[in-house]
Amino acid sequence: MKKQFMTIALAVTIIFGGFLSAEAVPCKVGAADKMPVKCEKPQKPTPEEMKARMEKRVEEFNKALGLTDEQVAKAKQIREDGHAKMKPLIEKKRAKLDEIRAVMDNDDLSVKVQDKKVEDLRLQLKSIDQDIRQARRDNQKEFEAILTPEQKVKLNQIKEEGKRHFRKNGMPMGPEKFRPGYGAPMMPKPKYEK
C-alpha cells in the first residue's frame, strides 16, 4: 500500500512539475543580457502582408516561367476572373459549413435527425466542392492556353517539383518554404509507400 502510494505521488509530482516548468523553458536567449526570453506565438500576418507575399510569389512564378509583359497582363486578368468566379462558390461553401455546424450544435434535434440533415448538407457540400474543382481546372486550362510550348514544359517541371516537395515535407512550397504565418506544416507528413 505504501509502495503504491509513493508511486502515485511520484507520478503526480513529475506530471505537475512538468506542467509548471513548461512555461519557464525559454525558447531563445536575449543577445544583450543573456537572459531567457519568453516564447511567443507567431503573429498572424495582416491582409497587407498576405497580399505582399502573394504578389512576391506571383512575380517569382512569372519569372520562373519567363512570361512576357503581355502574358503577365493576360495571366493577371485570368487570375482576377478566376477569383470572381470562385468567390460565390467559396461563400456558398462557407454557408453550408455553417449550416452543418448549426445542425450539429442543435440539441433540440435527435441524433438520427441530425445525422440525416448533416448527410444531406454534406452531399450538397460535395457538389459545391466539385464546382470549385471544375472552376480551378477551367482557370488552369485558360492560363496554359497563353503559354508557349517551352513554358508549358517548365510549368510541368514546377508542378512536379511542388508535388515532390509536398510529399517530402507535407506542406506546400513557397518562397518561405512554409505557409505564410505558420512555422510548421498544417498537417502531418503523409506517408507514401513506394
Beta strands, then each sheet from edge to edge (+ up, - down):
strand 1: 28-29
strand 2: 36-37
sheet 1: 1+ 2-
end
